[in-house]
């Protein structure tokens, strides 16, 4: 099962060691609180270039992802209209989803993968979807699905593996 590490600029001090320990397949720089996201994105990609086979993603800004040489962009659930333009830039696209309908729309529009959340209880993220809902979703779509939300332990990951999900994405599991 693939792993997708989500980081902010406050994680940069320990980022190299965290990547070395966890060896994620994908990594996203998402930071909603800083003023100069583009400068921090450059620093993020500079840190990540030391790790082969790590797919790097920037949050929301496909043009910046292309300019800085990231593998792709992670769009919010309000950015479905950005999928095709990001694909035209040659970027991989992951988009956040919260309903089965959004997942199917992302698939129809050509996204490469989605995050589906929250699977487990996660602060301020609403009612968890649960494993049964995730299994039902997986039976009805053909897109790569990263389970997201409340994944904080190896036990959670073991439960997710049983569903056949493509991967999991997390902040708290890694930090």
Contact map, one row per residue, 1 for C-alpha under 8 A:
1110000000000000000000000000000000000000000000000000000000000000000000000000000000000000000000000000000000000000000000000000000000000000000000000000000000000000100011110000000
1111000000000000000000011100000000000000000000000000000000000000000000000000000000000000000000000000000000000000000000000000000000000000000000000000000000000000000001110000000
1111100000000000000000011100000000000000000000000000000000000000000000000000000000000000000000000000000000000000000000000000000000000000000000000000000000000000000000111000000
0111110000000000000000011111000000000000000000000000000000000000000000000000000000000000000000000000000000000000000000000000000000000000000000000100000000000000000000111100000
0011111000000000000000010111000000000000000000000000000000000000000000000000000000000000000000000000000000000000000000000000000000000000000000000000000000000000000000001110010
0001111100000000000000000011110000000000000000000000000000000000000000000000000000000000000000000000000000000000000000000000000000000000000000000000000000000000000000001110000
0000111111100000000000000011111000000000000000000000000000000000000000000000000000000000000000000000000000000000000000000000000000000000000000000000000000000000000000000010000
0000011111110000000000000000111000000000000000000000000000000000000000000000000000000000000000000000000000000000000000000000000000000000000000000000000000000000000000000000000
0000001111110000000000000000101000000001000100000000000000000000000000000000000000000000000000000000000000000000000000000000000000000000000000000000000000000000000000000000000
0000001111111000000000000000000000000000000000000000000000000000000000000000000000000000000000000000000000000000000000000000000000000000000000000000000000000000000000000000000
0000001111111110000000000000000000000000000000000000000000000000000000000000000000000000000000000000000000000000000000000000000000000000000000000000000000000000000000000000000
0000000111111111000000000000000000000000000100000000000000000000000000000000000000000000000000000000000000000000000000000000000000000000000000000000000000000000000000000000000
0000000001111111000000000000000000000000000000000000000000000000000000000000000000000000000000000000000000000000000000000000000000000000000000000000000000000000000000000000000
0000000000111111110000000000000000000000000000000000000000000000000000000000000000000000000000000000000000000000000000000000000000000000000000000000000000000000000000000000000
0000000000111111111000000000000000000000000000100000000000000000000000000000000000000000000000000000000000000000000000000000000000000000000000000000000000000000000000000000000
0000000000011111111100000000000000000000000000110000000000000000000000000000000000000000000000000000000000000000000000000000000000000000000000000000000000000000000000000000000
0000000000000111111110000000000000000000000000000000000000000000000000000000000000000000000000000000000000000000000000000000000000000000000000000000000000000000000000000000000
0000000000000111111111100000000000000000000000000000000000000000000000000000000000000000000000000000000000000000000000000000000000000000000000000000000000000000000000000000011
0000000000000011111111110000000000000000000000000000000000000000000000000000000000000000000000000000000000000000000000000000000000000000000000000000000000000000000000000000000
0000000000000001111111100000000000000000000000000000000000000000000000000000000000000000000000000000000000000000000000000000000000000000000000000000000000000000000000000000000
0000000000000000111111100000000000000000000000000000000000000000000000000000000000000000000000000000000000000000000000000000000000000000000000000000000000000000000000000000000
0000000000000000011111110000000000000000000000000000000000000000000000000000000000000000000000000000000000000000000000000000000000000000000000000000000000000000000000000000010
0000000000000000011111111000000000000000000000000000000000000000000000000000000000000000000000000000000000000000000000000000000000000000000000000000000000000000000000000000000
0111100000000000001001111110000000000000000000000000010000000000000000000000000000000000000000000000000000000000000000000000000000000000000000000000000000000000000000000000000
0111000000000000000000111110000000000000000000000000111000000000000000000000000000000000000000000000000000000000000000000000000000000000000000000000000000000000000000000000000
0111100000000000000000011111000000000000000000000000011110000000000000000000000000000000000000000000000000000000000000000000000000000000000000000000000000000000000000000000000
0001111000000000000000011111100000000000000000000000011110000000000000000000000000000000000000000000000000000000000000000000000000000000000000000000000000000000000000000000000
0001111000000000000000000111110000000000000000000000000111100000000000000100000000000000000000000000000000000000000000000000000000000000000000000000000000000000000000000000000
0000011110000000000000000011111000000000100100000000000011100000000000000000000000000000000000000000000000000000000000000000000000000000000000000000000000000000000000000000000
0000011100000000000000000001111100000000000000000000000001100000000000000000000000000000000000000000000000000000000000000000000000000000000000000000000000000000000000000000000
0000001110000000000000000000111111001000000000000000000000100000000000000000000000000000000000000000000000000000000000000000000000000000000000000000000000000000000000000000000
0000000000000000000000000000011111000000000000000000000000000000000000000000000000000000000000000000000000000000000000000000000000000000000000000000000000000000000000000000000
0000000000000000000000000000001111100000000000000000000000000000000000000000000000000000000000000000000000000000000000000000000000000000000000000000000000000000000000000000000
0000000000000000000000000000001111111000000000000000000000000000000000000000000000000000000000000000000000000000000000000000000000000000000000000000000000000000000000000000000
0000000000000000000000000000000011111000000000000000000000000000000000000000000000000000000000000000000000000000000000000000000000000000000000000000000000000000000000000000000
0000000000000000000000000000000001111111000000000000000000000000000000000000000000000000000000000000000000000000000000000000000000000000000000000000000000000000000000000000000
0000000000000000000000000000001001111111100000000000000000000000000000000000000000000000000000000000000000000000000000000000000000000000000000000000000000000000000000000000000
0000000000000000000000000000000000011111110000000000000000000001000000000000000000000000000000000000000000000000000000000000000000000000000000000000000000000000000000000000000
0000000000000000000000000000000000011111111000000000000000000000000000000000000000000000000000000000000000000000000000000000000000000000000000000000000000000000000000000000000
0000000010000000000000000000000000011111111100000000000000000000000000000000000000000000000000000000000000000000000000000000000000000000000000000000000000000000000000000000000
0000000000000000000000000000100000001111111110000000000001000000000000000000000000000000000000000000000000000000000000000000000000000000000000000000000000000000000000000000000
0000000000000000000000000000000000000111111111000000000000000000000100000000000000000000000000000000000000000000000000000000000000000000000000000000000000000000000000000000000
0000000000000000000000000000000000000011111111100000000000000000000000000000000000000000000000000000000000000000000000000000000000000000000000000000000000000000000000000000000
0000000010010000000000000000100000000001111111110000000000000000000000000000000000000000000000000000000000000000000000000000000000000000000000000000000000000000000000000000000
0000000000000000000000000000000000000000111111111000000100000000000101000000000000000000000000000000000000000000000000000000000000000000000000000000000000000000000000000000000
0000000000000000000000000000000000000000011111111100000000000000000000000000000000000000000000000000000000000000000000000000000000000000000000000000000000000000000000000000000
0000000000000011000000000000000000000000001111111100000000000000000000000000000000000000000000000000000000000000000000000000000000000000000000000000000000000000000000000000000
0000000000000001000000000000000000000000000111111110010100000000000000000000000000000000000000000000000000000000000000000000000000000000000000000000000000000000000000000000000
0000000000000000000000000000000000000000000011111111000000000000000000000000000000000000000000000000000000000000000000000000000000000000000000000000000000000000000000000000000
0000000000000000000000000000000000000000000001111111000000000000000000000000000000000000000000000000000000000000000000000000000000000000000000000000000000000000000000000000000
0000000000000000000000000000000000000000000000011111110000000000000000000000000000000000000000000000000000000000000000000000000000000000000000000000000000000000000000000000000
0000000000000000000000000000000000000000000000001111110000000000000000000000000000000000000000000000000000000000000000000000000000000000000000000000000000000000000000000000000
0000000000000000000000001000000000000000000000000011111000000000000000000000000000000000000000000000000000000000000000000000000000000000000000000000000000000000000000000000000
0000000000000000000000011110000000000000000000010011111100000000000000000000000000000000000000000000000000000000000000000000000000000000000000000000000000000000000000000000000
0000000000000000000000001110000000000000000000000000111110000000000001110000000000000000000000000000000000000000000000000000000000000000000000000000000000000000000000000000000
0000000000000000000000000111000000000000000010010000011111000000000001110000000000000000000000000000000000000000000000000000000000000000000000000000000000000000000000000000000
0000000000000000000000000111100000000000000000000000001111100000100001111100000000000000000000000000000000000000000000000000000000000000000000000000000000000000000000000000000
0000000000000000000000000001110000000000100000000000000111111101100001011100000000000000000000000000000000000000000000000000000000000000000000000000000000000000000000000000000
0000000000000000000000000001111000000000000000000000000011111000000000001111000000000000000000000000000000000000000000000000000000000000000000000000000000000000000000000000000
0000000000000000000000000000000000000000000000000000000001111100000000001111001000000000000000000000000000000000000000000000000000000000000000000000000000000000000000000000000
0000000000000000000000000000000000000000000000000000000001111111100000001010000000000000000000000000000000000000000000000000000000000000000000000000000000000000000000000000000
0000000000000000000000000000000000000000000000000000000001011111110000011000000000000100101000000000000000000000000000000000000000000000000000000000000000000000000000000000000
0000000000000000000000000000000000000000000000000000000000001111111000000000000000000100100000000000000000000000000000000000000000000000000000000000000000000000000000000000000
0000000000000000000000000000000000000100000000000000000001001111111100000000000000000000000000000000000000000000000000000000000000000000000000000000000000000000000000000000000
0000000000000000000000000000000000000000000000000000000011001111111111111000000000000000001000000000000000000000000000000000000000000000000000000000000000000000000000000000000
0000000000000000000000000000000000000000000000000000000000000111111111110000000000000000111000000000000000000000000000000000000000000000000000000000000000000000000000000000000
0000000000000000000000000000000000000000000000000000000000000011111111000000000000000000000000000000000000000000000000000000000000000000000000000000000000000000000000000000000
0000000000000000000000000000000000000000010010000000000000000001111111000000000000000000000000000000000000000000000000000000000000000000000000000000000000000000000000000000000
0000000000000000000000000000000000000000000000000000000000000000111111100000000000000000000000000000000000000000000000000000000000000000000000000000000000000000000000000000000
0000000000000000000000000000000000000000000010000000001111000000111111111000000000000000001000000000000000000000000000000000000000000000000000000000000000000000000000000000000
0000000000000000000000000000000000000000000000000000001110000000110011111000000000000000001100000000000000000000000000000000000000000000000000000000000000000000000000000000000
0000000000000000000000000000000000000000000000000000001111000100110001111100000000000000001111000000000000000000000000000000000000000000000000000000000000000000000000000000000
0000000000000000000000000000000000000000000000000000000011111100100001111110000000000100001111000000000000000000000000000000000000000000000000000000000000000000000000000000000
0000000000000000000000000001000000000000000000000000000011110000000000011111000000000000000011110000000000000000000000000000000000000000000000000000000000000000000000000000000
0000000000000000000000000000000000000000000000000000000000111000000000001111111101100000000011110000000000000000000000000000000000000000000000000000000000000000000000000000000
0000000000000000000000000000000000000000000000000000000000110000000000000111111100000000000000111000000000000000000000000000000000000000000000000000000000000000000000000000000
0000000000000000000000000000000000000000000000000000000000000000000000000011111100000000000000111100010000000000000000000000000000000000000000000000000000000000000000000000000
0000000000000000000000000000000000000000000000000000000000000000000000000011111100000000000000000000000000000000000000000000000000000000000000000000000000000000000000000000000
0000000000000000000000000000000000000000000000000000000000010000000000000011111111100000000000100000000000000000000000000000000000000000000000000000000000000000000000000000000
0000000000000000000000000000000000000000000000000000000000000000000000000011111111100000000000100000000001001000000000000000000000000000000000000000000000000000000000000000000
0000000000000000000000000000000000000000000000000000000000000000000000000000001111110000000000000000000000000000000000000000000000000000000000000000000000000000000000000000000
0000000000000000000000000000000000000000000000000000000000000000000000000010001111111100000000000000000000000000000000000000000000000000000000000000000000000000000000000000000
0000000000000000000000000000000000000000000000000000000000000000000000000010001111111110000010000000000000001110000000000000000000000000000000000000000000000000000000000000000
0000000000000000000000000000000000000000000000000000000000000000000000000000000011111111000000000000000000001100000000000000000000000000000000000000000000000000000000000000000
0000000000000000000000000000000000000000000000000000000000000000000000000000000001111111100000000000000000000000000000000000000000000000000000000000000000000000000000000000000
0000000000000000000000000000000000000000000000000000000000000110000000001000000001111111111110000000000000000000000000000000000000000000000000000000000000000000000000000000000
0000000000000000000000000000000000000000000000000000000000000000000000000000000000111111111110000000000000000110000000000000000000000000000000000000000000000000000000000000000
0000000000000000000000000000000000000000000000000000000000000000000000000000000000011111111000000000000000000000000000000000000000000000000000000000000000000000000000000000000
0000000000000000000000000000000000000000000000000000000000000110010000000000000000001111111000000000000000000000000000000000000000000000000000000000000000000000000000000000000
0000000000000000000000000000000000000000000000000000000000000000010000000000000000000111111100000000000000000000000000000000000000000000000000000000000000000000000000000000000
0000000000000000000000000000000000000000000000000000000000000100110001111000000000000111111110000000000000000000000000000000000000000000000000000000000000000000000000000000000
0000000000000000000000000000000000000000000000000000000000000000000000111000000000000110011111000000000000000011000000000000000000000000000000000000000000000000000000000000000
0000000000000000000000000000000000000000000000000000000000000000000000011110000000100110001111100000000000000011100000000000000000000000000000000000000000000000000000000000000
0000000000000000000000000000000000000000000000000000000000000000000000011110000000000000000111110000000000000011111000000000000000000000000000000000000000000000000000000000000
0000000000000000000000000000000000000000000000000000000000000000000000000111101100000000000011111000000001000010111000000000000000000000000000000000000000000000000000000000000
0000000000000000000000000000000000000000000000000000000000000000000000000111100000000000000001111100000000000000011110000000000000000000000000000000000000000000000000000000000
0000000000000000000000000000000000000000000000000000000000000000000000000001100000000000000000111111011000000000011110000000000000000000000000000000000000000000000000000000000
0000000000000000000000000000000000000000000000000000000000000000000000000000100000000000000000011111011000000000000111000000000000000000000000000000000000000000000000000000000
0000000000000000000000000000000000000000000000000000000000000000000000000000000000000000000000001111111000000000000100000000000000000000000000000000000000000000000000000000000
0000000000000000000000000000000000000000000000000000000000000000000000000000000000000000000000001111111100000000000000000000000000000000100000000000000000000000000000000000000
0000000000000000000000000000000000000000000000000000000000000000000000000000000000000000000000000011111110000000000000000000000000000000000000000000000000000000000000000000000
0000000000000000000000000000000000000000000000000000000000000000000000000000100000000000000000001111111111000000000000000000000000000000000000000000000000000000000000000000000
0000000000000000000000000000000000000000000000000000000000000000000000000000000000000000000000001111111111100000010100000000000000000000000010000000000000000000000000000000000
0000000000000000000000000000000000000000000000000000000000000000000000000000000000000000000000000001111111110000000000000000000000000000000010000000000000000000000000000000000
0000000000000000000000000000000000000000000000000000000000000000000000000000000000000000000000000000111111111000000000000000000000000000000000000000000000000000000000000000000
0000000000000000000000000000000000000000000000000000000000000000000000000000000100000000000000100000011111111110010000000000000000000000000000000000000000000000000000000000000
0000000000000000000000000000000000000000000000000000000000000000000000000000000000000000000000000000001111111111100000000000000000000000000011100000000000000000000000000000000
0000000000000000000000000000000000000000000000000000000000000000000000000000000000000000000000000000000111111110000000000000000000000000000000000000000000000000000000000000000
0000000000000000000000000000000000000000000000000000000000000000000000000000000100110000000000000000000011111110000000000000000000000000000000000000000000000000000000000000000
0000000000000000000000000000000000000000000000000000000000000000000000000000000000110010000000000000000001111111000000000000000000000000000000000000000000000000000000000000000
0000000000000000000000000000000000000000000000000000000000000000000000000000000000100010000111100000000001111111110000000000000000000000000000100000000000000000000000000000000
0000000000000000000000000000000000000000000000000000000000000000000000000000000000000000000111000000000000100111110000000000000000000000000000110000000000000000000000000000000
0000000000000000000000000000000000000000000000000000000000000000000000000000000000000000000011100000000000100011111000000000000000000000000000111100000000000000000000000000000
0000000000000000000000000000000000000000000000000000000000000000000000000000000000000000000001111000001001000011111100000000000000000000000000111100000000000000000000000000000
0000000000000000000000000000000000000000000000000000000000000000000000000000000000000000000001111000000000000000111110000000000000000000000000001111000000000000000000001000000
0000000000000000000000000000000000000000000000000000000000000000000000000000000000000000000000011110001000000000011111100000000000000000000000001111000000000000000000000000000
0000000000000000000000000000000000000000000000000000000000000000000000000000000000000000000000011100000000000000001111100000000110000000000000000011100000000000000000000000000
0000000000000000000000000000000000000000000000000000000000000000000000000000000000000000000000000100000000000000000111111100111111000000000000000011110000000000000000000000000
0000000000000000000000000000000000000000000000000000000000000000000000000000000000000000000000000000000000000000000111111000000111100100000000000011111000000000000000000000000
0000000000000000000000000000000000000000000000000000000000000000000000000000000000000000000000000000000000000000000001111100000111000000000000000001111000000000000000000000000
0000000000000000000000000000000000000000000000000000000000000000000000000000000000000000000000000000000000000000000001111110111100000000000000000000110000000000000000000000000
0000000000000000000000000000000000000000000000000000000000000000000000000000000000000000000000000000000000000000000001011111110100000000000000000000110000000000000000000000000
0000000000000000000000000000000000000000000000000000000000000000000000000000000000000000000000000000000000000000000000001111110000000000000000000000010000000000000000000000000
0000000000000000000000000000000000000000000000000000000000000000000000000000000000000000000000000000000000000000000000000111110000000000000000000000000000000000000000000000000
0000000000000000000000000000000000000000000000000000000000000000000000000000000000000000000000000000000000000000000001001111111100000000000000000000100000000000000000000000000
0000000000000000000000000000000000000000000000000000000000000000000000000000000000000000000000000000000000000000000001001111111100000000000000000000000000000000000000000000000
0000000000000000000000000000000000000000000000000000000000000000000000000000000000000000000000000000000000000000000001001000111110000000000000000000000000000000000000000000000
0000000000000000000000000000000000000000000000000000000000000000000000000000000000000000000000000000000000000000000011111100111111000000000000000000100000000000000000000000000
0000000000000000000000000000000000000000000000000000000000000000000000000000000000000000000000000000000000000000000011110000001111111100000000000000000000000000000000000000000
0000000000000000000000000000000000000000000000000000000000000000000000000000000000000000000000000000000000000000000001110000000111111100000000000000000000000000000000000000000
0000000000000000000000000000000000000000000000000000000000000000000000000000000000000000000000000000000000000000000000100000000011111110000000000000000000000011001000000000000
0000000000000000000000000000000000000000000000000000000000000000000000000000000000000000000000000000000000000000000000000000000011111111000000000000000000000000000000000000000
0000000000000000000000000000000000000000000000000000000000000000000000000000000000000000000000000000000000000000000000000000000011111111100000000000000000000000000000000000000
0000000000000000000000000000000000000000000000000000000000000000000000000000000000000000000000000000000000000000000000100000000011111111110000000010000000000000001000000000000
0000000000000000000000000000000000000000000000000000000000000000000000000000000000000000000000000000000000000000000000000000000000111111111000000000000000000000001110000000000
0000000000000000000000000000000000000000000000000000000000000000000000000000000000000000000000000000000000000000000000000000000000011111111100000000000000000000000000000000000
0000000000000000000000000000000000000000000000000000000000000000000000000000000000000000000000000001000000000000000000000000000000001111111110000000000000000000000000000000000
0000000000000000000000000000000000000000000000000000000000000000000000000000000000000000000000000000000000000000000000000000000000000111111111001000000000000000000110000000000
0000000000000000000000000000000000000000000000000000000000000000000000000000000000000000000000000000000000000000000000000000000000000011111110000000000000000000000000000000000
0000000000000000000000000000000000000000000000000000000000000000000000000000000000000000000000000000000000000000000000000000000000000001111111000000000000000000000000000000000
0000000000000000000000000000000000000000000000000000000000000000000000000000000000000000000000000000001100100000000000000000000000000000111111100000000000000000000000000000000
0000000000000000000000000000000000000000000000000000000000000000000000000000000000000000000000000000000000100000000000000000000000000000010111110000000000000000000000000000000
0000000000000000000000000000000000000000000000000000000000000000000000000000000000000000000000000000000000100011110000000000000000000000000011111000000000000000000000000000000
0000000000000000000000000000000000000000000000000000000000000000000000000000000000000000000000000000000000000001110000000000000000000000000001111100000000000000000011100000000
0000000000000000000000000000000000000000000000000000000000000000000000000000000000000000000000000000000000000000111100000000000000000000010000111110000000000000000011100000000
0001000000000000000000000000000000000000000000000000000000000000000000000000000000000000000000000000000000000000111100000000000000000000000000011111000000000000000011111000000
0000000000000000000000000000000000000000000000000000000000000000000000000000000000000000000000000000000000000000001111100000000000000100000000001111100000000001000010111000000
0000000000000000000000000000000000000000000000000000000000000000000000000000000000000000000000000000000000000000001111110000000000000000000000000111111000000000000000011100000
0000000000000000000000000000000000000000000000000000000000000000000000000000000000000000000000000000000000000000000011111100100100000000000000000011111000000000000000001100000
0000000000000000000000000000000000000000000000000000000000000000000000000000000000000000000000000000000000000000000001111110000000000000000000000001111100000000000000000101000
0000000000000000000000000000000000000000000000000000000000000000000000000000000000000000000000000000000000000000000000110000000000000000000000000001111110011000000000011101100
0000000000000000000000000000000000000000000000000000000000000000000000000000000000000000000000000000000000000000000000000000000000000000000000000000011111010000000000000101110
0000000000000000000000000000000000000000000000000000000000000000000000000000000000000000000000000000000000000000000000000000000000000000000000000000001111111000000000000000100
0000000000000000000000000000000000000000000000000000000000000000000000000000000000000000000000000000000000000000000000000000000000000000000000000000000111111100000000000000000
0000000000000000000000000000000000000000000000000000000000000000000000000000000000000000000000000000000000000000000000000000000000000000000000000000000011111110000000000000000
0000000000000000000000000000000000000000000000000000000000000000000000000000000000000000000000000000000000000000000000000000000000000000000000000000001111111111000000000000000
0000000000000000000000000000000000000000000000000000000000000000000000000000000000000000000000000000000000000000000000000000000000000000000000000000001011111111100000010000000
0000000000000000000000000000000000000000000000000000000000000000000000000000000000000000000000000000000000000000000000000000000000000000000000000000000001111111110000000000000
0000000000000000000000000000000000000000000000000000000000000000000000000000000000000000000000000000000000000000000000000000000000100000000000000000000000111111111000000000000
0000000000000000000000000000000000000000000000000000000000000000000000000000000000000000000000000000000000000000000000000000000000100000000000000010000000011111111110010000000
1000000000000000000000000000000000000000000000000000000000000000000000000000000000000000000000000000000000000000000000000000000000000000000000000000000000001111111110000000000
0000000000000000000000000000000000000000000000000000000000000000000000000000000000000000000000000000000000000000000000000000000000000000000000000000000000000111111110000000000
0000000000000000000000000000000000000000000000000000000000000000000000000000000000000000000000000000000000000000000000000000000000100110000000000000000000000011111110000000000
0000000000000000000000000000000000000000000000000000000000000000000000000000000000000000000000000000000000000000000000000000000000000010010000000000000000000001111111000000000
1000000000000000000000000000000000000000000000000000000000000000000000000000000000000000000000000000000000000000000000000000000000000010010000011110000000000001111111110000000
1100000000000000000000000000000000000000000000000000000000000000000000000000000000000000000000000000000000000000000000000000000000000000000000011100000000000000000111110000000
1111000000000000000000000000000000000000000000000000000000000000000000000000000000000000000000000000000000000000000000000000000000000000000000011110000000000000000011111000000
1111000000000000000000000000000000000000000000000000000000000000000000000000000000000000000000000000000000000000000000000000000000000000000000000111001000001001000011111100000
0011110000000000000000000000000000000000000000000000000000000000000000000000000000000000000000000000000000000000001000000000000000000000000000000111101000000000000000111110000
0001110000000000000000000000000000000000000000000000000000000000000000000000000000000000000000000000000000000000000000000000000000000000000000000001111100000000000000011111110
0000111000000000000000000000000000000000000000000000000000000000000000000000000000000000000000000000000000000000000000000000000000000000000000000000000000000000000000001111111
0000000000000000000000000000000000000000000000000000000000000000000000000000000000000000000000000000000000000000000000000000000000000000000000000000011100000000000000000111111
0000000000000000000000000000000000000000000000000000000000000000000000000000000000000000000000000000000000000000000000000000000000000000000000000000001110000000000000000111111
0000100000000000010001000000000000000000000000000000000000000000000000000000000000000000000000000000000000000000000000000000000000000000000000000000000100000000000000000111111
0000000000000000010000000000000000000000000000000000000000000000000000000000000000000000000000000000000000000000000000000000000000000000000000000000000000000000000000000011111
